[in-house]
Amino acid sequence: MGNISRSHRSYGSHKSHGSLVRFQTAALLVGLSLLAAESAALAFGITDTGVTVSDVVLPPQQSPAPPDPRPPDPAPPDSAFQAVDTYIQEQLDSMGIPGAAVVIVRDGKQVHAGAFGRADDSGRAMTVQTPLLLASTSKSLTAMAVLQQVEAGRLALDEPVVTHLPWFSLRDSRASSITVRHLLHQASGLSSADGTAFEASDTQAPEAIEQGVRDLAGAMLEGNPGEAFGYSNANYNILGLLVQTVSGQPFGEYIEEHVFAPLAMTHSHITRASAEADNIARGYSLWFGSFWRQTEVPAPTTGMPSTTMYASAEDLGHELIALLGGGTYLENRVLRPESVEAMLTPRVRVDDSKQYAMAWFSRPLDESVNPAARPPDTSQLPQLLEHQGEWGNTHTYKAMVPASGLGVVLVINANDTSAPSRLKALDSNILRILHGQAPVPTVVQEDWLQRNGWVVSSALLLAELGSFVLALTIILRTRTRRRSISPAARNQWPLIIFAAAALTLDAFLLWLSVSYAPAHFETHLAVIVRQFPDIGFTLVPALALAVLWPVPRTLWLLARMLPKNPTAAPRLGRPTVPAA
């Protein structure tokens, strides 16, 4: 979301932006909101940390951090599992969320599973075996495949992408120095916007992954490869193509055979058609901040390695068991222990509290302490590895606490793109409950613009419709009156003012939609229209009016203002009184 979506679209930080100058504030508060949904898919950009190469991507020969010496946390009691179920059900009831499923693993086995609500409009029950679109939690599956190829000697972490894709190029000569490691750690320099462009499409073609990478040829890097963290789906799409190239198998087939099969992920899929045949959970979007509606959002195979795989909560639990167990699930080894260690070792600094490993964010487990108490020394907290997936109609979450062997999966077949933090709060509160803490109230983190994007897009549509109706009324009235009132006797200033105001509205809407908002929110107009359906529902007709109506409207208004007799000038002010 996409995602927008994203943020439209994954777990990450939005780039911060300065406030607008005062004389623009009123207009921009109305306009910018229509394109502010985060979407996760759409909100993938991360502020440049400004650290050096050695600070960001550690040299491959450097030893990883020593094992955590702290004793593991005690296992959550059964009452904690019941509290998790109660909390999720309460949140579904209060927010109207259609369905969800949770799986908790510990010490190499599933210790709890729960499902809630419905999977689609038919009322079919949600289960822990019901697949749904993963969004960015797809990335860890791709990282597994890459490390398998490293183990096989077909890839090396520090070799350039062009070693295996000699045609790979961007509109930036630095592209030739992007390595496999840079891609895995989201440090290639590719932008968030370049990583969301594919989300406007809904192609299901098998060759779409390669085409999507080739379409990056016009991209510019935001920084030197390896210099700073910058979240982009494009990084993992390139990795998927590398796996496909060196393995000699289509990427999807490789994932099915070498990741899904050994992990017994029997309800996981690489295409929408396959997931639909397995009774997929249909996604829901919150429309106009008021009601959940089953909504089809594009999920092209272009983004399969980064965002558009499908899996059930139970299957994702199998993945966590393998990673927490050194790369083995039910005696099936998917990765060597040293590969798992490399995958889960953070090497890139995101901000003061977060780092990035390979497809996993790392931070202190703040949820294990009472938030009302004095802020703890975070160095004494257990490490949390987590990733969220945000699409226009789904939310997914995976988390691991290596020190205690705890893993958590939450999947929701819905998303509120105007305020995705409302669903992200469930992720954190489940962790709190499992660590003996009470859930905290949800704090909506999105700004006014994002929360009210649908309001602003609707207001702009109404303004365009009002302009359209008023222009027709003026044209028809002046047509009937010009027979009785000569052009020289008519006051033309109202028509001039209206024509100028209407053109200003059109120009503002076009500038906002085509220029300012895509740059400000690091995405593309087409992605917003496709990934955020309520905004697209009102924005598309508003843009159509702003593009198609100004020229005929202006010509007709000019025709009403200009006299039929070219020697008679139109009257712009009060009539002059002839001298006595």
N, C-alpha and C positions, 0 to 999 in steps of 0.2 A: 503497500500500500503501500509494490508496491508496494510495494509498495510502496505512496504517497507516500510513509507511509512510509507518507509513509507511514509518510513518512515515510509515503506513503509510503514510510514504510517500515524497520528493525530496531533492536536495542542500540542506542547510541545517543549522542548529544547533538542538539541543534546548534548551528552556528549562530552566535549572537549577532544582533544587528542594532545599530544606533537608532535612537528615536528620531522621528521626523521633525522638521522645523515646524514652529508653531502655526504659521499661516497655512500649512498643508494638513494639519492634524485632522480637522473635521472631515475633509474630503477623503483622505486616505483611510480613516477608520471605517468609512462606509465602503470603500472600494477594495482595500487589500484583503479584507477578511474572506472574500469569496474564494481566494486561492490559497488560503493559509493552512488547510488541513494537512496534517502531518504525515501525516501521515507517515510514516514509517516507511512508508515506502518512499514516503516522500521526504523524510526527515533524516536522512542518513548522513549528513555532513557533520564533521567534527572540527572544532576550533584548532588551528595549528598550535602545537604546544611550544614550538620554538626551541626544542632541545636538539642536541647534536646527533649525528648518525649513531655514534657509539652508545648514546643514551637510549635511543629508540629501538633499534634492532641490534641486539647483542651479537657479538661474533659467534659463529657456530661452534668454535672450539671452547667457549667459556662454559664452565661447569654450571649446571642448573642449581637452583637454591637447594639447600639441604632439606631433608624431610622435616615436617613439622614435629617438634619435640613434645608438643602439648598432648595430654591424654585425650583420646577420642571422647566426644560427647556421649552421654548415656543415650541408649535407644529411646525414641519417643514411646510413651506408653500407649496402650490401645485407646485410652480416653482421648489422646491427642488426635488420633485418626478420626474418631467420632466428632471431635470438635472441628476438624477440617471439613468434614462432610456437612456439618451443620452450618458452618460459615459460608461455604459455597452455595448451599441451597438458599440461605438468607439473601445473599447477593443476587442470585438469579431472580428471586422473588421481588426484591426491591428495585432492581434495574430493568427487569423484564427480559433479561438475557435468555435466548431460546434454549441453549444446551451447553453442557460442559462435561469433561471427564478428567479425573485426576488419578495418577499412579504414583506410588511411593515405593522406592526400592531401598534395601539395606543389606549389607553383608552378602551380596551376590544373589539376592532373591527379591521377588516382589512381596512386599509386606502389607500393602493396602491398595485397593482400587475402588473407585466410586464413579458413578455416572449419573447425570442429572438432566432433566428436561428432554427436549425433543431434537431430532436430527433434521427434520424438515416440516413443511406445512401439513403433511399428512398426519402428523402426530407420532410418527415412528420414534421409538425411544432411542435416546443417545446411549451408547455403550462404550466400554473401554476398547472394544475392537473396531469401532466405527472410524474409518479413515477420513481425514479432512486435509485441506491445503495447509502446508506447514509455514509458508513464507520463509523468513530468514533462518529458522531452525533447520532448514535443509543444509546449511553450510557445513555443519560438523560431519555430515555423511560424506560430502565431497572431500573434506579434509582427510577422512579415513582412506578414501580411494587414492588420493595423492600420496599419502604416506605408504600405502601398499606398493605403489609403483616405485617409491624411493627404496623400499626394502628389496624390491626385485631388481634394482640397479638400472631401471629404465629412466628414472628421473633423479636429479640431484638438487637439493634445496637451494644451492647457491649458484646454479647455472642459469643463464638468461633464458627468457621465454623463447627468444629467436633461435635458440639451439634446436628446438623441435618445431617451431612455427616460423620458418625463415621469412615468410611473407608478413609477419606481424609488424605493424607500424602504426604510429599515431602522427598527428600533425605536430610532432615534437621529437627532436632527435634523441632525447633522453630515454625514449621508450626502449631502445636497444639494451639498456642496462637494467631493466626490470627483471627480477629473478623470481623463481618459484617461492622462495621464502618471503619476499616482499608481498606477493599476492596473498599468501596464507595469513600474514600478519596485518593485512590491510594497510600497507605502507608503500604502495606503488606510486602514489601521487595522482591516481585517477580520481575524478570528482564524483560526488554523490549524484549529480545530474546525469553524468555519463552512465552511471549504474542503474538509472531508472528509466532511461529512454525506451527500452524494450517493452515496458509495462503498458504502453498504449496499444500494443498489438495483442491479438489473441491467437496467433498462429500455433498450430499443433504439429507443424512439419518436423520430421526427424532431423533435417539439416539446419534447423533454426539456430542451434547453439553456435555452429561455425559462422553462420551469417551474422549473428549478433556480434561476434568478436570482430569480424571484418568491418562491421558498421562503425567500429570505434576509430576508424582511420582518420576521422576529422577531429578527434579529441586532443585537447591540450592538457598536460599535467599541471597540477596545482603546486607541485614542489618536486624536488629531486627524489628519485626512488630511494626508499630507505630512510628518508629524513624525518618524516612525521606521519602520525596516524591519520588516515582519512578513509572513512567507511564508504565502500562502493561495491555494489553487487557485481560490477564488471570484473572485479578481481577474481571472484569465485566462478564466474562464467568462463573466464580464460582458463582457470584451473581445470574445469570440466572438459574443455576442449583439449588440454594437454593430456589428460587421462585417456580420452578417446583416441588421440593420435598415437601415443606410445604403447597403448595396450592393443591397438588394432581392433577394438570393439566399439560400437556406438556407446556413448556414455551411459545412457539409460540401461542398456543391457548389462554393461559392466557393473553398475550399482546393484541391479537385481541379482546377479550371479555372485558377486564378491562381497557385498555388504548386506543386502536384505536376506539372502539365503543363509549364510552362516549365523546371522543373528536371529534367525527364525522370525523375521519380520513379515509374517504372512499376510498382513493387512496394510502393506506399504506398496506404493505405486509410483511410477515415473510419469504417467500420463493421466489426464483427466478421464479419458474414456475407460481406462482400466480401473480407476478409483470409482467411477460411476457404476461399473459392473459389480463392485464390491459394496454397494449401498453407502456411498459417500454421504457425509453430513453436509447438507446444503448450507452455504454461508448466508448470514444476515447482516444488513447494514442498518444503522440508525438513521432514519430519514427525518430531516428538519428538526432534529433534537427531540422528536416526539414518539415515534413508533418504529419497531423493528420490522423490517421487510426482507423476505427472502430475495436475495439479489445476486445475479450472476455478474461477477467481476472478472475481467480478462486475466488469464493465467497462462501466458505463452510458454511453450517448451524452450524458447530462447533462454529463459531464466532458470531452467531445471537445476543446474548446479548450485545456484544461489538462493532460489526462492520457491520454485514451483514443483517440489516433490510433495507426495501425499503419504501420510502415515497415521496410525492410530496411537492413542495414548499408551496402550500396552506395548506396542512395538517400540516406541521411543524409550520405554522403560528397559527393554532389552539392550538398547544402545548404551544407556547409562550403566547398566550392570557390567557390560564389557569394558567400558572405559574405567570404571572404578575398580575393576578386577584385573587390570594389567593387560587388557586386550582380548580376553577370552569370555565366551558365552557358551555355557553348557558344553564345555570341552572343545568348542570350535574357536580356533584362534583367528581373529581378524587383523590384529596388529601385535607386534612384539612389544614387550614392556617398555623398551627404550623409545619406541615410536610413540606410545601413549604418553610417556613422560615429556617428550618433545612437544607433542600436541597440546598438552595442558600447562606447559611452562610459559607464563606471560613474558613477552620480550618487547612489547611496545607500550609506551606510556600514553594513555588516553587523556587523563586529567589527574588532579591531585589524589584521587581515590581509586581510580580504575586503571587497569592495564588490559592488554589484549594478547591472548595466546593464539592458537590456531583455531578459529571459529568459536572461541569462547572468551567472554569478558571475565576478568578476575578482579575481585574487590574483597575487603573485609566483610565478614558476615555480621553486619550491623543488627540484623534481626534477632541475634542471639542474646541481646541485652535489652534491658528496660529503657525505652526511649525517654522516659521522664527522669531517669537518673543522670548523674553527671556524665558528660561525653566520655566514653572509654578511650583508653589507649588502643587505637586500632591495630597496633602491631601485635597485641595480645589476642586478637580475635581470630577465629578460624578463617581459612581462605574459602571464598565462595566462587565457583565457576558457574556462569549462567549465560543464557542467550534468550532473547525474545524474538518472536516472529510477528510482524504486523502486516496484514493485507487489508484490502478494503472491506472484507467480510469474514475474516478469521483472526484469532489471536492465539499464539502458542507460546509456551514457556518451558525451558529445561534448566535444571539447576543441579549442581553437585557440591557436596561438602566432602572433599577427599579425606580429611582428618577423621571423619566418623563413618565414611562409606555410605552416606545418605544421598539419595537422588530423588528429585521431584519432577514430575511432568504434569502440566496443566494445559488442556486444549479447550478452546471455546469457539463454537461455530458462529461467531459474530464479532463485529468490531464497531466502535464509535470513533470514526476518524476525526471528529471535531474535538474529542477529549480522550485519546487513548490511555491517558494516565489513570482513568477510572478502572480500566481492566488491569493495567499493570499493578495497581494497588493490591489486587487479589494475589498476584505472585508473591509479593513481599509479605503479605499477611499470613499466607499459608506457611511460609518459612518461620514467621514469628510463633505461630501456634505450635509448630513442631519443636520449637526450642523453648517452650514453656512461657512464652510471652503472649500478652493479649493483642489482638489486632488493633490497629490504629485507624482513626477516621481517614477516609480518602481525601487527599488534597489534590484538586485539579491543577495541574502544572501548566497547562497550555494558556497562552495569553488570550485576550479578548478577541483578537482577530481570528484566531483559529477556532475558538469555541463558537463563534457566531458567523462563520463563513457562509452558511446557508442563509442566514438572515440578510446578509449584504448582497449575495447573488440574487436573492428574491427581490430585494429593494431595487437593484439595478434593472432587473427585468420589468418591474412595475414602472420604473421611470421611463424606460424605452417604450413600453406600451402606451403610457400616458402621452409621451411625445408624439407617438404615431397617431393616436386618436385625436389629439389637439390639432396636429397638422392637417389631418383630413377635414376636421371641422372648419378650420380657418379657410382652407382651399374652397370647400363647398359654399361657405357663407360669402366669401368674396366673389365667387362666381355669380351668385344670384344678385348681389348688391351692385356689382360694377355696371350693370345696365342702367341703374338709377342714379349712381353717384360717379361723377367723372373721376378719373385717376388723380387729376390735379387737386381735387377737393378732399381726397382721402389722406388721413394721417398714417404714414407708413412706419413710424417708429415702432409700434408694437410688433409688426411683422419682422422688422429687422432684429429686434431684441430676441424674439422667439427663435428665429433662424440661427442666431449666434449661440444662444443657450443650448439648442438641440445639437448643434455641431460640437459644442464643448463637451456635452455628455457623451456623444459618440466617441470623440477623440480620447476622453479620459478612460472610458471602458476598454478601448482597444489598447491604449498604452499600458493600462494596468494588467490586462490579461496576456498580452503578447510580449511585453517587454519587462515591466518592473517585477511582477509577481514571480515569473519563472526564475529570474535571476535572484530575487530575494529569498526564495524558498528552495533554490537548487533543484528544480525539477522542470518539467515541460508542460505546456498547456494541455496537450493531448492526453498526458498521463492523468492530470487532475480531472479532466472531463470523464475519463474512463474509470478511474479508481475511486472517485468520490461521487457516487451517483446522484445524491440530492443536489449537490452544487452543479453537476453537469446538466441536470434536468432543467435548471433555471438559467444557467450560464449560456448554453448553446443557443436558445432562442434570442436571448439578449444580444449575443454577438452577431447573430444573423441580422437582426434589426439594425445594429450599429454599422454593419458592412453594406447591406443591400438598400437601406432606406434613405440615407443622407443625400445621395445624388438626385434621385427623382424628387424628393421633398424640397430640396433647395431650388431646383429648376422650376417647380410649380409655384413656390413662394415668390421667386423672382418674376415669374410671369404675371402673378397677381399684382406685384408692386409696380411693374413697368407699364406705362400708358400705351394704349393702342396707337395713339397719335404720337409719333416720335418727337414732335415739336413741343408737346406738353410735358413738362417736368413733373415728377411725382412730388407730392407735398410732404415734407418731413416735419414741419412745425405748425404753429398756428397761422391761420390766414392773415395776410397783411391787409390792413384797412386802407383803401385808397384815400389819398388826400382830398379834402373838400375843394 
